[in-house]
Amino acid sequence: MAVLAVPVAAAGLAAVTTPLLPAGATAAIERGQIHVEPGFLPPPLVRSLREDAMSLFEAGLFSPDGLTNTAVGRSQQGFDRRDRQTFRGDGWSSATGDQAARLQFAARMRSLREELAEGLGRPTLASEGERRHEMTYNWYEAGAKLGRHLDEHHEETKGTKGWLRPSRRSVTWLVYLNEQWEAAEGGALRTFPRPQPSSQAVGSDAGNLQVGWLDASRPVFLETREGGLSTLYCRAGGGGGGGRREALSAAAFEVPRQPVDFGAFLAAEYGSRFEQISTSRLDPRFATGTPAEFTEFGELHHVDVLPAAGTLVLFDSVSLPHLVREVTSTRPRVAATGWFHEDSLAVPLFPAGS
């Protein structure tokens, strides 16, 4: 079981901390895999958070919150109780409900975020700021599910919603609160990591977000420069900016409106070797702005996670698609969920009228 990072002072020695994550956890996230940590939360805190979520739900402070169609406003999304429901109160630190339990949990997650900032080489994860990092409760009733999606996309693919915020989702986290949850109750998190870990660091390169894969395991990044023209590239050899940059697009191009087929902009020799992460089939709500029939994509390589009490799940927000399978239990599936943010790139300077 992971231990809460608590400073330990010793005479004549600098304070040290006990890591929250085991060796290899950050390396797995960096290479596009999922990290699952059973027993991350002590049972008393799990129980307090679960009771808090139930009390807030009974008070009417949750609302349906499915996969967002970025083309329309929240009131037009058409969500209902068959979707995920999210705590929409006055914020995680509000006095409503069990504030003490939520603040205790937030402190633990802050320590985790600081550990990830160092371990992943993403220093701005450690930065603080109002509403910079997201933390809430999720609630799934019987029959509820969530389709396959990514938690973050390149700003240039968001149309008029892009380049608006100073930070972006970097690491997705979930902590489950369901006591003695059984596989027969459904609601498993289904993730779609690479069959083998990436050969390089995933998610972003010098702030340019990943949009695909080359040769199954090499991340492909999209760079948008001043003037609004973009290029696709990858890194030769090791990742993290350490390898030579290899241009993949035949020429600089303007990213069209969704749905985007990045394969159309590749040089001929790369076309058959490229795999796009988010497409109209794999991520329909984002790519087309319309809901689609729920599909579990069981034919693709996947890892399922049982939403058992106290279990922590971590993965990169940009590169790892996931879904929530239908809840078949008569009781709700409850979790604390959120995203750790890092700084976004500065807004490119686009031509007037673009």
VOPAPA-74424 format. One record per residue (C-alpha): residue number from 1; residue in three letters; x, z, y. Coordinates in steps of 0.1 Angstrom, whole numbers, plus 5000, padded with zeros to 4 digits. Last residue first. Example, Ala and Ser with C-alpha at 12.3 -4.5 7.8 and 13.67 -1.06 7.14 Angstrom:
2
@pos:2, code:ser, x:5137, z:5071, y:4989 $
@pos:1, code:ala, x:5123, z:5078, y:4955 $
# end
This chain:
354
@pos:354, code:ser, x:4915, z:4600, y:5339 $
@pos:353, code:gly, x:4904, z:4597, y:5375 $
@pos:352, code:ala, x:4939, z:4606, y:5389 $
@pos:351, code:pro, x:4966, z:4602, y:5363 $
@pos:350, code:phe, x:4972, z:4632, y:5340 $
@pos:349, code:leu, x:4997, z:4660, y:5347 $
@pos:348, code:pro, x:5002, z:4678, y:5314 $
@pos:347, code:val, x:4987, z:4713, y:5313 $
@pos:346, code:ala, x:5013, z:4739, y:5305 $
@pos:345, code:leu, x:5018, z:4747, y:5268 $
@pos:344, code:ser, x:4997, z:4774, y:5253 $
@pos:343, code:asp, x:5010, z:4810, y:5251 $
@pos:342, code:glu, x:5003, z:4829, y:5219 $
@pos:341, code:his, x:4971, z:4844, y:5206 $
@pos:340, code:phe, x:4963, z:4867, y:5177 $
@pos:339, code:trp, x:4930, z:4859, y:5162 $
@pos:338, code:gly, x:4900, z:4879, y:5149 $
@pos:337, code:thr, x:4881, z:4895, y:5121 $
@pos:336, code:ala, x:4867, z:4928, y:5110 $
@pos:335, code:ala, x:4846, z:4922, y:5079 $
@pos:334, code:val, x:4812, z:4926, y:5064 $
@pos:333, code:arg, x:4794, z:4909, y:5035 $
@pos:332, code:pro, x:4758, z:4920, y:5035 $
@pos:331, code:arg, x:4739, z:4933, y:5005 $
@pos:330, code:thr, x:4717, z:4913, y:4982 $
@pos:329, code:ser, x:4747, z:4895, y:4969 $
@pos:328, code:thr, x:4748, z:4857, y:4967 $
@pos:327, code:val, x:4770, z:4851, y:4997 $
@pos:326, code:glu, x:4778, z:4814, y:5000 $
@pos:325, code:arg, x:4815, z:4805, y:5001 $
@pos:324, code:val, x:4834, z:4810, y:5033 $
@pos:323, code:leu, x:4856, z:4782, y:5045 $
@pos:322, code:his, x:4893, z:4774, y:5051 $
@pos:321, code:pro, x:4918, z:4750, y:5067 $
@pos:320, code:leu, x:4954, z:4761, y:5072 $
@pos:319, code:ser, x:4975, z:4743, y:5098 $
@pos:318, code:val, x:4965, z:4755, y:5133 $
@pos:317, code:ser, x:4954, z:4792, y:5127 $
@pos:316, code:asp, x:4984, z:4802, y:5106 $
@pos:315, code:phe, x:4974, z:4827, y:5079 $
@pos:314, code:leu, x:4968, z:4864, y:5074 $
@pos:313, code:val, x:4944, z:4883, y:5051 $
@pos:312, code:leu, x:4941, z:4921, y:5050 $
@pos:311, code:thr, x:4922, z:4939, y:5022 $
@pos:310, code:gly, x:4907, z:4973, y:5030 $
@pos:309, code:ala, x:4875, z:4968, y:5011 $
@pos:308, code:ala, x:4873, z:4936, y:4989 $
@pos:307, code:pro, x:4864, z:4902, y:5003 $
@pos:306, code:leu, x:4876, z:4883, y:4972 $
@pos:305, code:val, x:4902, z:4856, y:4982 $
@pos:304, code:asp, x:4901, z:4821, y:4969 $
@pos:303, code:val, x:4931, z:4798, y:4970 $
@pos:302, code:his, x:4927, z:4761, y:4971 $
@pos:301, code:his, x:4940, z:4727, y:4959 $
@pos:300, code:leu, x:4913, z:4702, y:4965 $
@pos:299, code:glu, x:4886, z:4693, y:4939 $
@pos:298, code:gly, x:4867, z:4724, y:4949 $
@pos:297, code:phe, x:4859, z:4710, y:4983 $
@pos:296, code:glu, x:4832, z:4737, y:4989 $
@pos:295, code:thr, x:4808, z:4713, y:5007 $
@pos:294, code:phe, x:4780, z:4723, y:5030 $
@pos:293, code:glu, x:4760, z:4693, y:5041 $
@pos:292, code:ala, x:4772, z:4684, y:5076 $
@pos:291, code:pro, x:4766, z:4697, y:5111 $
@pos:290, code:thr, x:4773, z:4674, y:5141 $
@pos:289, code:gly, x:4799, z:4673, y:5168 $
@pos:288, code:thr, x:4818, z:4645, y:5150 $
@pos:287, code:ala, x:4854, z:4659, y:5146 $
@pos:286, code:phe, x:4847, z:4696, y:5152 $
@pos:285, code:arg, x:4816, z:4700, y:5131 $
@pos:284, code:pro, x:4829, z:4674, y:5106 $
@pos:283, code:asp, x:4861, z:4691, y:5096 $
@pos:282, code:leu, x:4871, z:4676, y:5062 $
@pos:281, code:arg, x:4850, z:4645, y:5064 $
@pos:280, code:ser, x:4853, z:4637, y:5101 $
@pos:279, code:thr, x:4890, z:4646, y:5099 $
@pos:278, code:ser, x:4912, z:4676, y:5105 $
@pos:277, code:ile, x:4944, z:4679, y:5086 $
@pos:276, code:gln, x:4956, z:4643, y:5086 $
@pos:275, code:glu, x:4977, z:4631, y:5057 $
@pos:274, code:phe, x:5006, z:4607, y:5063 $
@pos:273, code:arg, x:5028, z:4590, y:5036 $
@pos:272, code:ser, x:5007, z:4558, y:5033 $
@pos:271, code:gly, x:5009, z:4551, y:5071 $
@pos:270, code:tyr, x:5046, z:4560, y:5076 $
@pos:269, code:glu, x:5063, z:4527, y:5071 $
@pos:268, code:ala, x:5037, z:4509, y:5093 $
@pos:267, code:ala, x:5044, z:4529, y:5124 $
@pos:266, code:leu, x:5016, z:4554, y:5130 $
@pos:265, code:phe, x:4989, z:4550, y:5156 $
@pos:264, code:ala, x:4960, z:4542, y:5133 $
@pos:263, code:gly, x:4969, z:4571, y:5111 $
@pos:262, code:phe, x:4959, z:4595, y:5139 $
@pos:261, code:asp, x:4923, z:4588, y:5132 $
@pos:260, code:val, x:4904, z:4607, y:5159 $
@pos:259, code:pro, x:4867, z:4615, y:5156 $
@pos:258, code:gln, x:4866, z:4624, y:5184 $
@pos:257, code:arg, x:4875, z:4608, y:5217 $
@pos:256, code:pro, x:4907, z:4587, y:5219 $
@pos:255, code:val, x:4943, z:4601, y:5222 $
@pos:254, code:glu, x:4961, z:4577, y:5245 $
@pos:253, code:phe, x:4992, z:4561, y:5229 $
@pos:252, code:ala, x:5030, z:4561, y:5229 $
@pos:251, code:ala, x:5043, z:4535, y:5204 $
@pos:250, code:ala, x:5046, z:4529, y:5166 $
@pos:249, code:ser, x:5040, z:4566, y:5161 $
@pos:248, code:leu, x:5064, z:4585, y:5137 $
@pos:247, code:ala, x:5093, z:4596, y:5159 $
@pos:246, code:glu, x:5118, z:4617, y:5140 $
@pos:245, code:arg, x:5132, z:4648, y:5158 $
@pos:244, code:arg, x:5165, z:4660, y:5143 $
@pos:243, code:gly, x:5162, z:4694, y:5127 $
@pos:242, code:gly, x:5163, z:4730, y:5141 $
@pos:241, code:gly, x:5131, z:4729, y:5161 $
@pos:240, code:gly, x:5115, z:4754, y:5137 $
@pos:239, code:gly, x:5119, z:4732, y:5108 $
@pos:238, code:gly, x:5149, z:4724, y:5085 $
@pos:237, code:gly, x:5157, z:4688, y:5076 $
@pos:236, code:ala, x:5142, z:4661, y:5098 $
@pos:235, code:arg, x:5115, z:4672, y:5122 $
@pos:234, code:cys, x:5082, z:4654, y:5127 $
@pos:233, code:tyr, x:5067, z:4631, y:5153 $
@pos:232, code:leu, x:5035, z:4617, y:5168 $
@pos:231, code:thr, x:5034, z:4605, y:5204 $
@pos:230, code:ser, x:5010, z:4610, y:5233 $
@pos:229, code:leu, x:5004, z:4594, y:5267 $
@pos:228, code:gly, x:4984, z:4614, y:5293 $
@pos:227, code:gly, x:5006, z:4607, y:5323 $
@pos:226, code:glu, x:5028, z:4638, y:5318 $
@pos:225, code:arg, x:5034, z:4641, y:5281 $
@pos:224, code:thr, x:5012, z:4648, y:5250 $
@pos:223, code:glu, x:5031, z:4657, y:5219 $
@pos:222, code:leu, x:5014, z:4657, y:5185 $
@pos:221, code:phe, x:5032, z:4673, y:5155 $
@pos:220, code:val, x:5035, z:4663, y:5119 $
@pos:219, code:pro, x:5044, z:4691, y:5094 $
@pos:218, code:arg, x:5065, z:4681, y:5064 $
@pos:217, code:ser, x:5050, z:4691, y:5030 $
@pos:216, code:ala, x:5028, z:4663, y:5016 $
@pos:215, code:asp, x:5052, z:4634, y:5024 $
@pos:214, code:leu, x:5042, z:4637, y:5061 $
@pos:213, code:trp, x:5015, z:4662, y:5070 $
@pos:212, code:gly, x:4990, z:4664, y:5099 $
@pos:211, code:val, x:4979, z:4675, y:5133 $
@pos:210, code:gln, x:5005, z:4702, y:5142 $
@pos:209, code:leu, x:5006, z:4716, y:5178 $
@pos:208, code:asn, x:5033, z:4709, y:5203 $
@pos:207, code:gly, x:5045, z:4742, y:5218 $
@pos:206, code:ala, x:5082, z:4735, y:5209 $
@pos:205, code:asp, x:5070, z:4728, y:5174 $
@pos:204, code:ser, x:5036, z:4741, y:5163 $
@pos:203, code:gly, x:5016, z:4752, y:5133 $
@pos:202, code:val, x:5041, z:4750, y:5105 $
@pos:201, code:ala, x:5077, z:4759, y:5100 $
@pos:200, code:gln, x:5095, z:4735, y:5076 $
@pos:199, code:ser, x:5096, z:4725, y:5039 $
@pos:198, code:ser, x:5059, z:4736, y:5036 $
@pos:197, code:pro, x:5050, z:4758, y:5007 $
@pos:196, code:gln, x:5038, z:4740, y:4976 $
@pos:195, code:pro, x:5002, z:4732, y:4968 $
@pos:194, code:arg, x:4997, z:4732, y:5006 $
@pos:193, code:pro, x:4972, z:4758, y:5017 $
@pos:192, code:phe, x:4934, z:4753, y:5015 $
@pos:191, code:thr, x:4916, z:4786, y:5018 $
@pos:190, code:arg, x:4884, z:4798, y:5002 $
@pos:189, code:leu, x:4872, z:4832, y:5015 $
@pos:188, code:ala, x:4849, z:4846, y:4988 $
@pos:187, code:gly, x:4813, z:4853, y:4998 $
@pos:186, code:gly, x:4799, z:4854, y:4963 $
@pos:185, code:glu, x:4784, z:4886, y:4948 $
@pos:184, code:ala, x:4795, z:4876, y:4913 $
@pos:183, code:ala, x:4831, z:4882, y:4924 $
@pos:182, code:glu, x:4824, z:4919, y:4929 $
@pos:181, code:trp, x:4826, z:4940, y:4961 $
@pos:180, code:gln, x:4835, z:4976, y:4954 $
@pos:179, code:glu, x:4831, z:4986, y:4991 $
@pos:178, code:asn, x:4830, z:4958, y:5015 $
@pos:177, code:leu, x:4851, z:4963, y:5047 $
@pos:176, code:tyr, x:4873, z:4932, y:5047 $
@pos:175, code:val, x:4902, z:4928, y:5072 $
@pos:174, code:leu, x:4906, z:4892, y:5085 $
@pos:173, code:trp, x:4935, z:4877, y:5105 $
@pos:172, code:thr, x:4941, z:4843, y:5120 $
@pos:171, code:val, x:4975, z:4837, y:5136 $
@pos:170, code:ser, x:4981, z:4814, y:5166 $
@pos:169, code:arg, x:4949, z:4810, y:5186 $
@pos:168, code:arg, x:4957, z:4796, y:5220 $
@pos:167, code:ser, x:4968, z:4809, y:5254 $
@pos:166, code:pro, x:4966, z:4798, y:5290 $
@pos:165, code:arg, x:4931, z:4782, y:5286 $
@pos:164, code:leu, x:4916, z:4750, y:5299 $
@pos:163, code:trp, x:4938, z:4723, y:5285 $
@pos:162, code:gly, x:4910, z:4709, y:5263 $
@pos:161, code:lys, x:4872, z:4714, y:5266 $
@pos:160, code:thr, x:4868, z:4680, y:5283 $
@pos:159, code:gly, x:4881, z:4663, y:5252 $
@pos:158, code:lys, x:4892, z:4687, y:5225 $
@pos:157, code:thr, x:4917, z:4665, y:5207 $
@pos:156, code:glu, x:4943, z:4668, y:5236 $
@pos:155, code:glu, x:4942, z:4706, y:5232 $
@pos:154, code:his, x:4955, z:4704, y:5196 $
@pos:153, code:his, x:4932, z:4723, y:5173 $
@pos:152, code:glu, x:4926, z:4760, y:5164 $
@pos:151, code:asp, x:4906, z:4779, y:5138 $
@pos:150, code:leu, x:4904, z:4750, y:5113 $
@pos:149, code:his, x:4872, z:4742, y:5094 $
@pos:148, code:arg, x:4855, z:4741, y:5060 $
@pos:147, code:gly, x:4819, z:4753, y:5062 $
@pos:146, code:leu, x:4806, z:4789, y:5066 $
@pos:145, code:lys, x:4782, z:4806, y:5043 $
@pos:144, code:ala, x:4750, z:4828, y:5045 $
@pos:143, code:gly, x:4726, z:4829, y:5015 $
@pos:142, code:ala, x:4724, z:4867, y:5015 $
@pos:141, code:glu, x:4736, z:4881, y:5048 $
@pos:140, code:tyr, x:4771, z:4875, y:5063 $
@pos:139, code:trp, x:4784, z:4898, y:5091 $
@pos:138, code:asn, x:4815, z:4894, y:5111 $
@pos:137, code:tyr, x:4830, z:4921, y:5133 $
@pos:136, code:thr, x:4852, z:4915, y:5164 $
@pos:135, code:met, x:4887, z:4911, y:5177 $
@pos:134, code:glu, x:4902, z:4883, y:5198 $
@pos:133, code:his, x:4935, z:4884, y:5216 $
@pos:132, code:arg, x:4939, z:4873, y:5252 $
@pos:131, code:arg, x:4906, z:4889, y:5263 $
@pos:130, code:glu, x:4924, z:4909, y:5290 $
@pos:129, code:gly, x:4961, z:4905, y:5285 $
@pos:128, code:glu, x:4990, z:4917, y:5263 $
@pos:127, code:ser, x:5020, z:4897, y:5251 $
@pos:126, code:ala, x:5033, z:4904, y:5216 $
@pos:125, code:leu, x:5022, z:4870, y:5203 $
@pos:124, code:thr, x:5043, z:4856, y:5231 $
@pos:123, code:pro, x:5074, z:4861, y:5210 $
@pos:122, code:arg, x:5065, z:4836, y:5182 $
@pos:121, code:gly, x:5096, z:4838, y:5160 $
@pos:120, code:leu, x:5075, z:4845, y:5130 $
@pos:119, code:gly, x:5090, z:4879, y:5122 $
@pos:118, code:glu, x:5093, z:4890, y:5158 $
@pos:117, code:ala, x:5058, z:4882, y:5169 $
@pos:116, code:leu, x:5044, z:4891, y:5135 $
@pos:115, code:glu, x:5057, z:4927, y:5139 $
@pos:114, code:glu, x:5041, z:4929, y:5174 $
@pos:113, code:arg, x:5008, z:4917, y:5160 $
@pos:112, code:leu, x:5009, z:4942, y:5132 $
@pos:111, code:ser, x:5015, z:4971, y:5156 $
@pos:110, code:arg, x:4986, z:4958, y:5177 $
@pos:109, code:met, x:4965, z:4957, y:5146 $
@pos:108, code:arg, x:4971, z:4993, y:5139 $
@pos:107, code:ala, x:4962, z:5002, y:5175 $
@pos:106, code:ala, x:4930, z:4982, y:5172 $
@pos:105, code:phe, x:4920, z:5000, y:5141 $
@pos:104, code:gln, x:4924, z:5034, y:5158 $
@pos:103, code:leu, x:4905, z:5020, y:5188 $
@pos:102, code:arg, x:4876, z:5008, y:5165 $
@pos:101, code:ala, x:4874, z:5042, y:5148 $
@pos:100, code:ala, x:4873, z:5060, y:5181 $
@pos:99, code:gln, x:4847, z:5037, y:5195 $
@pos:98, code:asp, x:4822, z:5045, y:5168 $
@pos:97, code:gly, x:4791, z:5029, y:5183 $
@pos:96, code:thr, x:4790, z:5017, y:5219 $
@pos:95, code:ala, x:4817, z:5031, y:5241 $
@pos:94, code:ser, x:4833, z:4997, y:5245 $
@pos:93, code:ser, x:4868, z:4990, y:5231 $
@pos:92, code:trp, x:4858, z:4961, y:5209 $
@pos:91, code:gly, x:4837, z:4944, y:5236 $
@pos:90, code:asp, x:4804, z:4949, y:5254 $
@pos:89, code:gly, x:4784, z:4939, y:5223 $
@pos:88, code:arg, x:4785, z:4905, y:5206 $
@pos:87, code:phe, x:4793, z:4915, y:5170 $
@pos:86, code:thr, x:4792, z:4882, y:5150 $
@pos:85, code:gln, x:4768, z:4866, y:5126 $
@pos:84, code:arg, x:4780, z:4840, y:5101 $
@pos:83, code:asp, x:4754, z:4814, y:5094 $
@pos:82, code:arg, x:4722, z:4815, y:5073 $
@pos:81, code:arg, x:4708, z:4840, y:5098 $
@pos:80, code:asp, x:4705, z:4812, y:5124 $
@pos:79, code:phe, x:4727, z:4788, y:5145 $
@pos:78, code:gly, x:4712, z:4758, y:5163 $
@pos:77, code:gln, x:4742, z:4752, y:5186 $
@pos:76, code:gln, x:4721, z:4744, y:5217 $
@pos:75, code:ser, x:4722, z:4779, y:5233 $
@pos:74, code:arg, x:4760, z:4780, y:5228 $
@pos:73, code:gly, x:4766, z:4748, y:5249 $
@pos:72, code:val, x:4772, z:4713, y:5235 $
@pos:71, code:ala, x:4801, z:4690, y:5227 $
@pos:70, code:thr, x:4822, z:4717, y:5212 $
@pos:69, code:asn, x:4799, z:4720, y:5182 $
@pos:68, code:thr, x:4808, z:4755, y:5171 $
@pos:67, code:leu, x:4809, z:4766, y:5135 $
@pos:66, code:gly, x:4785, z:4794, y:5130 $
@pos:65, code:asp, x:4777, z:4824, y:5153 $
@pos:64, code:pro, x:4744, z:4840, y:5147 $
@pos:63, code:ser, x:4741, z:4872, y:5169 $
@pos:62, code:phe, x:4751, z:4908, y:5164 $
@pos:61, code:leu, x:4742, z:4937, y:5188 $
@pos:60, code:gly, x:4707, z:4943, y:5175 $
@pos:59, code:ala, x:4710, z:4980, y:5171 $
@pos:58, code:glu, x:4708, z:4976, y:5133 $
@pos:57, code:phe, x:4739, z:4954, y:5135 $
@pos:56, code:leu, x:4758, z:4980, y:5156 $
@pos:55, code:ser, x:4750, z:5007, y:5131 $
@pos:54, code:met, x:4761, z:4985, y:5102 $
@pos:53, code:ala, x:4793, z:4976, y:5120 $
@pos:52, code:asp, x:4800, z:5013, y:5127 $
@pos:51, code:glu, x:4793, z:5023, y:5090 $
@pos:50, code:arg, x:4818, z:4996, y:5079 $
@pos:49, code:leu, x:4844, z:5007, y:5104 $
@pos:48, code:ser, x:4841, z:5044, y:5094 $
@pos:47, code:arg, x:4843, z:5035, y:5057 $
@pos:46, code:val, x:4874, z:5013, y:5061 $
@pos:45, code:leu, x:4890, z:5040, y:5082 $
@pos:44, code:pro, x:4884, z:5066, y:5054 $
@pos:43, code:pro, x:4896, z:5041, y:5027 $
@pos:42, code:pro, x:4931, z:5035, y:5043 $
@pos:41, code:leu, x:4935, z:5000, y:5057 $
@pos:40, code:phe, x:4960, z:4975, y:5042 $
@pos:39, code:gly, x:4949, z:4983, y:5007 $
@pos:38, code:pro, x:4953, z:4947, y:4994 $
@pos:37, code:glu, x:4976, z:4925, y:5015 $
@pos:36, code:val, x:4969, z:4888, y:5012 $
@pos:35, code:his, x:4993, z:4862, y:5028 $
@pos:34, code:ile, x:4981, z:4826, y:5030 $
@pos:33, code:gln, x:5006, z:4798, y:5030 $
@pos:32, code:gly, x:5017, z:4774, y:5057 $
@pos:31, code:arg, x:5055, z:4779, y:5057 $
@pos:30, code:glu, x:5055, z:4804, y:5086 $
@pos:29, code:ile, x:5027, z:4824, y:5069 $
@pos:28, code:ala, x:5047, z:4827, y:5036 $
@pos:27, code:ala, x:5079, z:4836, y:5056 $
@pos:26, code:thr, x:5059, z:4863, y:5074 $
@pos:25, code:ala, x:5049, z:4879, y:5041 $
@pos:24, code:gly, x:5083, z:4876, y:5024 $
@pos:23, code:ala, x:5093, z:4913, y:5026 $
@pos:22, code:pro, x:5062, z:4935, y:5027 $
@pos:21, code:leu, x:5040, z:4939, y:5058 $
@pos:20, code:leu, x:5033, z:4970, y:5079 $
@pos:19, code:pro, x:5070, z:4976, y:5084 $
@pos:18, code:thr, x:5081, z:5013, y:5088 $
@pos:17, code:thr, x:5095, z:5018, y:5123 $
@pos:16, code:val, x:5127, z:5031, y:5137 $
@pos:15, code:ala, x:5135, z:5053, y:5168 $
@pos:14, code:ala, x:5172, z:5052, y:5178 $
@pos:13, code:leu, x:5195, z:5078, y:5162 $
@pos:12, code:gly, x:5213, z:5108, y:5176 $
@pos:11, code:ala, x:5188, z:5132, y:5162 $
@pos:10, code:ala, x:5161, z:5113, y:5144 $
@pos:9, code:ala, x:5129, z:5098, y:5157 $
@pos:8, code:val, x:5103, z:5080, y:5135 $
@pos:7, code:pro, x:5080, z:5056, y:5153 $
@pos:6, code:val, x:5049, z:5049, y:5133 $
@pos:5, code:ala, x:5041, z:5015, y:5116 $
@pos:4, code:leu, x:5011, z:5023, y:5094 $
@pos:3, code:val, x:5020, z:5021, y:5057 $
@pos:2, code:ala, x:5013, z:4991, y:5035 $
@pos:1, code:met, x:5000, z:5000, y:5000 $
# end
